[in-house]
């Protein structure tokens, strides 16, 4: 798809994601007339409003494979619980964007692209629900870009 094929009217809600190595955040706006983006400042298990959530993945081994159990603040809280030894937490992972820099490999069978994909899927799910709560049944997930 090229920009010429992209019909802005098909996507009335614009979403911006800041995926960071330590914290991630999101803002969105109604494209036709919204001048001020809405910043998501309430995240699952967050104790106070803050525009970002930790970029953390928590995995548990299930049937020989690692499955993401929690992300963000939930991941942080779970690692402070007595059950923490049953999980592994991934943090400060990033793609190898500069081949001149040495990257520390993850200490698991999970690859960096898998960790990023798992995090962004959960992040997207939460963001989509937040947006749909505000706009109600007027729009669907296909209305976001």
Backbone as CSV, one residue per row, in Angstrom:
resi,resn,N_x,N_y,N_z,CA_x,CA_y,CA_z,C_x,C_y,C_z
1,UNK,0.846,-1.173,0.000,0.000,0.000,0.000,0.892,1.237,0.000
2,UNK,0.593,2.172,-0.863,1.324,3.434,-0.899,0.468,4.513,-0.259
3,UNK,1.068,5.660,-0.022,0.324,6.771,0.569,-0.835,7.191,-0.332
4,UNK,-0.653,7.066,-1.641,-1.718,7.418,-2.580,-2.936,6.499,-2.414
5,UNK,-2.697,5.254,-2.002,-3.787,4.296,-1.796,-4.474,4.465,-0.444
6,UNK,-3.907,5.265,0.405,-4.353,5.417,1.789,-5.433,6.487,1.864
7,UNK,-6.659,6.101,2.174,-7.761,7.051,2.288,-7.914,7.450,3.756
8,UNK,-7.574,8.688,4.067,-7.628,9.170,5.445,-9.025,9.080,6.046
9,UNK,-10.049,9.162,5.213,-11.422,9.079,5.712,-11.760,7.691,6.270
10,UNK,-10.990,6.684,5.880,-11.224,5.332,6.382,-10.752,5.160,7.823
11,UNK,-9.921,6.106,8.302,-9.321,5.990,9.629,-9.519,7.285,10.412
12,UNK,-10.685,7.487,11.013,-10.939,8.742,11.711,-10.207,8.888,13.046
13,UNK,-9.635,7.808,13.559,-8.920,7.881,14.833,-7.440,7.604,14.584
14,UNK,-6.611,8.562,14.951,-5.163,8.439,14.778,-4.550,8.038,16.116
15,UNK,-3.683,7.033,16.093,-3.048,6.522,17.307,-1.535,6.654,17.167
16,UNK,-0.897,7.163,18.211,0.567,7.273,18.238,1.086,6.458,19.415
17,UNK,2.089,5.624,19.148,2.679,4.784,20.194,4.137,5.165,20.371
18,UNK,4.531,5.339,21.621,5.936,5.548,21.974,6.404,4.246,22.614
19,UNK,7.057,3.401,21.823,7.578,2.136,22.341,9.011,2.379,22.781
20,UNK,9.218,2.375,24.083,10.542,2.657,24.619,11.147,1.450,25.301
21,UNK,12.451,1.500,25.521,13.113,0.365,26.161,12.783,0.276,27.647
22,UNK,12.393,1.385,28.272,12.064,1.379,29.697,10.564,1.556,29.932
23,UNK,9.960,2.534,29.280,8.523,2.797,29.393,7.940,2.998,28.002
24,UNK,6.647,2.725,27.868,5.925,2.938,26.615,4.651,3.717,26.908
25,UNK,4.202,4.471,25.908,3.001,5.272,26.080,2.202,5.351,24.796
26,UNK,1.039,5.987,24.886,0.156,6.071,23.731,-0.739,7.304,23.837
27,UNK,-0.991,7.908,22.684,-1.945,9.012,22.583,-2.790,8.774,21.337
28,UNK,-3.988,9.346,21.325,-4.852,9.202,20.158,-5.695,10.459,19.998
29,UNK,-6.221,10.628,18.792,-7.056,11.796,18.506,-8.078,11.441,17.437
30,UNK,-9.174,12.160,17.458,-10.180,12.056,16.410,-9.686,12.940,15.277
31,UNK,-9.270,12.349,14.186,-8.552,13.049,13.122,-9.302,14.223,12.480
32,UNK,-10.590,14.106,12.183,-11.237,15.203,11.463,-11.214,16.566,12.161
33,UNK,-11.307,16.602,13.495,-11.374,17.924,14.127,-10.684,18.028,15.484
34,UNK,-10.071,16.980,15.939,-9.448,16.993,17.262,-8.068,17.634,17.194
35,UNK,-7.885,18.729,17.888,-6.600,19.433,17.889,-5.677,18.931,18.996
36,UNK,-6.265,18.393,20.054,-5.468,17.960,21.195,-5.575,16.451,21.360
37,UNK,-4.452,15.753,21.286,-4.523,14.298,21.475,-4.852,13.937,22.920
38,UNK,-5.494,12.810,23.083,-5.780,12.277,24.415,-4.653,11.310,24.759
39,UNK,-4.059,11.504,25.904,-2.953,10.659,26.335,-3.500,9.622,27.306
40,UNK,-3.224,8.366,27.042,-3.648,7.316,27.969,-2.760,7.409,29.200
41,UNK,-3.380,7.601,30.347,-2.607,7.750,31.586,-3.070,6.779,32.672
42,UNK,-3.922,5.849,32.293,-4.373,4.810,33.207,-4.047,3.468,32.567
43,UNK,-3.209,2.697,33.236,-2.766,1.405,32.717,-3.126,0.314,33.721
44,UNK,-3.250,-0.935,33.281,-3.604,-2.017,34.205,-2.661,-2.093,35.414
45,UNK,-3.258,-2.135,36.605,-2.562,-2.262,37.894,-1.657,-1.080,38.236
46,UNK,-1.853,0.029,37.566,-1.080,1.241,37.858,-1.648,1.877,39.123
47,UNK,-0.784,2.350,40.024,-1.262,2.902,41.294,-1.587,4.393,41.218
48,UNK,-1.046,5.098,40.241,-1.332,6.522,40.053,-1.326,6.819,38.560
49,UNK,-2.040,7.868,38.163,-2.064,8.204,36.746,-0.679,8.625,36.279
50,UNK,-0.259,8.033,35.175,1.032,8.347,34.567,0.920,7.988,33.094
51,UNK,1.499,8.790,32.232,1.323,8.620,30.793,2.065,7.418,30.208
52,UNK,2.811,6.721,31.016,3.574,5.588,30.481,3.399,4.362,31.368
53,UNK,3.660,3.218,30.766,3.647,1.947,31.484,4.991,1.270,31.238
54,UNK,5.490,0.494,32.185,6.793,-0.136,31.969,6.791,-1.068,30.749
55,UNK,7.875,-1.046,30.012,8.048,-1.977,28.901,8.656,-3.248,29.493
56,UNK,7.788,-4.062,30.055,8.178,-5.302,30.732,7.282,-6.436,30.256
57,UNK,7.869,-7.588,30.037,7.116,-8.802,29.721,7.392,-9.818,30.816
58,UNK,6.360,-10.507,31.235,6.515,-11.577,32.213,6.079,-12.880,31.553
59,UNK,6.964,-13.861,31.569,6.694,-15.139,30.923,6.666,-16.265,31.939
60,UNK,5.834,-17.248,31.619,5.779,-18.478,32.408,5.889,-19.635,31.422
61,UNK,6.622,-20.646,31.815,6.769,-21.811,30.948,5.533,-22.693,31.092
62,UNK,4.865,-22.939,29.959,3.653,-23.755,29.922,3.845,-24.802,28.831
63,UNK,3.741,-26.062,29.200,3.919,-27.161,28.237,5.224,-27.029,27.452
64,UNK,6.275,-26.646,28.141,7.597,-26.555,27.519,7.858,-25.294,26.721
65,UNK,6.872,-24.401,26.626,7.040,-23.154,25.865,6.760,-21.966,26.769
66,UNK,7.465,-20.889,26.502,7.228,-19.666,27.266,6.017,-18.934,26.710
67,UNK,5.107,-18.574,27.588,3.911,-17.800,27.231,3.914,-16.523,28.050
68,UNK,3.594,-15.410,27.405,3.546,-14.161,28.154,2.344,-14.200,29.093
69,UNK,2.611,-13.975,30.367,1.563,-14.012,31.390,1.067,-12.615,31.733
70,UNK,1.967,-11.643,31.757,1.612,-10.264,32.109,2.530,-9.311,31.356
71,UNK,2.152,-8.052,31.356,2.972,-7.010,30.745,2.801,-5.739,31.563
72,UNK,3.715,-4.801,31.390,3.610,-3.507,32.053,3.641,-3.601,33.569
73,UNK,2.785,-2.790,34.210,2.739,-2.744,35.672,2.404,-4.096,36.280
74,UNK,1.525,-4.863,35.641,1.173,-6.187,36.171,2.415,-7.071,36.263
75,UNK,3.275,-6.965,35.268,4.523,-7.730,35.267,5.405,-7.320,36.443
76,UNK,5.511,-6.017,36.641,6.339,-5.490,37.737,5.818,-5.970,39.095
77,UNK,4.515,-5.889,39.294,3.918,-6.314,40.566,4.065,-7.819,40.801
78,UNK,3.876,-8.601,39.753,3.981,-10.055,39.891,5.396,-10.458,40.308
79,UNK,6.407,-9.725,39.827,7.796,-10.050,40.179,8.114,-9.698,41.630
80,UNK,7.249,-8.933,42.273,7.426,-8.598,43.686,6.672,-9.574,44.593
81,UNK,5.982,-10.541,43.991,5.181,-11.493,44.763,5.999,-12.751,45.081
82,UNK,5.506,-13.561,46.025,6.202,-14.809,46.357,6.302,-15.787,45.176
83,UNK,5.409,-15.674,44.205,5.426,-16.574,43.051,6.417,-16.146,41.971
84,UNK,7.201,-15.126,42.211,8.104,-14.574,41.197,9.065,-15.609,40.627
85,UNK,9.449,-16.584,41.423,10.411,-17.583,40.944,9.835,-18.470,39.837
86,UNK,8.527,-18.450,39.657,7.887,-19.237,38.597,7.889,-18.519,37.248
87,UNK,8.415,-17.308,37.207,8.350,-16.484,36.001,9.733,-15.969,35.617
88,UNK,9.826,-15.519,34.359,10.998,-14.747,33.944,10.489,-13.420,33.400
89,UNK,11.201,-12.379,33.711,10.804,-11.042,33.265,11.835,-10.518,32.275
90,UNK,11.349,-10.010,31.154,12.223,-9.413,30.150,12.036,-7.907,30.181
91,UNK,13.140,-7.181,30.078,13.094,-5.723,30.101,14.277,-5.175,29.318
92,UNK,14.152,-3.947,28.901,15.170,-3.217,28.138,15.688,-4.018,26.951
93,UNK,14.779,-4.637,26.248,15.135,-5.349,25.025,14.874,-4.427,23.848
94,UNK,15.654,-4.559,22.806,15.418,-3.750,21.616,15.991,-4.447,20.402
95,UNK,15.486,-4.043,19.251,15.987,-4.585,17.998,17.393,-4.072,17.746
96,UNK,18.124,-4.793,16.971,19.502,-4.430,16.648,19.485,-3.369,15.544
97,UNK,19.222,-2.131,15.919,19.090,-1.052,14.948,20.437,-0.493,14.512
98,UNK,21.453,-0.631,15.336,22.801,-0.162,15.006,23.742,-1.353,15.100
99,UNK,24.146,-1.861,13.951,24.983,-3.057,13.946,26.361,-2.813,14.537
100,UNK,26.722,-1.555,14.760,28.003,-1.234,15.371,27.998,-1.411,16.880
101,UNK,26.829,-1.551,17.461,26.714,-1.725,18.911,26.534,-3.199,19.253
102,UNK,27.153,-3.605,20.328,26.979,-4.983,20.793,25.646,-5.095,21.519
103,UNK,24.941,-6.167,21.259,23.661,-6.409,21.922,23.801,-7.573,22.886
104,UNK,23.262,-7.406,24.062,23.241,-8.504,25.015,22.062,-9.403,24.657
105,UNK,22.314,-10.683,24.375,21.188,-11.557,24.026,20.293,-11.793,25.239
106,UNK,19.039,-12.083,24.965,18.114,-12.410,26.047,18.519,-13.749,26.644
107,UNK,18.334,-13.883,27.910,18.743,-15.088,28.627,17.622,-16.127,28.641
108,UNK,16.940,-16.273,27.514,15.819,-17.211,27.428,15.726,-17.745,26.013
109,UNK,14.770,-18.614,25.808,14.494,-19.121,24.467,13.646,-18.128,23.671
110,UNK,13.281,-17.017,24.276,12.454,-16.000,23.621,13.376,-15.038,22.885
111,UNK,13.068,-14.762,21.631,13.884,-13.825,20.858,13.397,-12.396,21.090
112,UNK,14.244,-11.435,20.762,13.852,-10.026,20.894,12.619,-9.723,20.037
113,UNK,12.576,-10.132,18.751,11.348,-9.868,17.978,10.099,-10.498,18.598
114,UNK,10.228,-11.685,19.183,9.070,-12.313,19.845,8.636,-11.503,21.063
115,UNK,9.601,-11.043,21.857,9.279,-10.251,23.051,8.582,-8.951,22.660
116,UNK,9.104,-8.284,21.637,8.490,-7.031,21.173,7.083,-7.302,20.649
117,UNK,6.933,-8.342,19.852,5.625,-8.690,19.297,4.619,-9.008,20.401
118,UNK,5.036,-9.802,21.382,4.142,-10.142,22.494,3.707,-8.890,23.247
119,UNK,4.664,-8.008,23.527,4.357,-6.786,24.273,3.391,-5.910,23.474
120,UNK,3.713,-5.685,22.202,2.877,-4.791,21.397,1.475,-5.348,21.167
121,UNK,1.334,-6.659,21.091,-0.011,-7.251,20.969,-0.846,-6.934,22.209
122,UNK,-0.266,-7.139,23.388,-0.990,-6.861,24.636,-1.254,-5.363,24.786
123,UNK,-0.262,-4.554,24.460,-0.375,-3.096,24.518,-1.503,-2.634,23.590
124,UNK,-1.504,-3.136,22.357,-2.525,-2.778,21.368,-3.919,-3.165,21.855
125,UNK,-4.039,-4.351,22.416,-5.338,-4.811,22.910,-5.888,-3.843,23.960
126,UNK,-5.030,-3.434,24.882,-5.464,-2.515,25.936,-5.829,-1.148,25.349
127,UNK,-4.975,-0.624,24.484,-5.216,0.687,23.871,-6.518,0.669,23.072
128,UNK,-6.735,-0.376,22.292,-7.961,-0.474,21.496,-9.196,-0.456,22.396
129,UNK,-9.153,-1.171,23.511,-10.284,-1.178,24.444,-10.512,0.209,25.050
130,UNK,-9.436,0.900,25.397,-9.557,2.256,25.948,-10.214,3.199,24.943
131,UNK,-9.783,3.127,23.698,-10.342,3.997,22.657,-11.811,3.660,22.422
132,UNK,-12.121,2.385,22.340,-13.509,1.980,22.106,-14.420,2.379,23.256
133,UNK,-13.906,2.390,24.484,-14.714,2.844,25.622,-15.078,4.314,25.471
134,UNK,-14.154,5.100,24.941,-14.441,6.526,24.791,-15.398,6.805,23.643
135,UNK,-15.177,6.154,22.513,-15.972,6.456,21.331,-17.219,5.592,21.201
136,UNK,-17.336,4.566,22.018,-18.521,3.728,21.989,-18.660,2.949,20.700
137,UNK,-19.887,2.563,20.374,-20.103,1.704,19.206,-19.987,2.427,17.863
138,UNK,-19.693,3.721,17.878,-19.595,4.486,16.633,-18.478,3.964,15.736
139,UNK,-17.387,3.508,16.343,-16.223,3.069,15.573,-15.821,1.657,15.967
140,UNK,-15.097,1.023,15.073,-14.542,-0.300,15.352,-13.018,-0.190,15.334
141,UNK,-12.350,-1.286,15.636,-10.881,-1.287,15.626,-10.325,-0.962,14.242
142,UNK,-11.109,-1.184,13.218,-10.660,-0.877,11.858,-10.611,0.628,11.608
143,UNK,-11.090,1.415,12.564,-11.100,2.875,12.426,-9.815,3.520,12.925
144,UNK,-8.875,2.730,13.428,-7.640,3.276,14.005,-6.517,3.197,12.980
145,UNK,-5.632,4.175,13.015,-4.404,4.099,12.204,-3.250,4.617,13.016
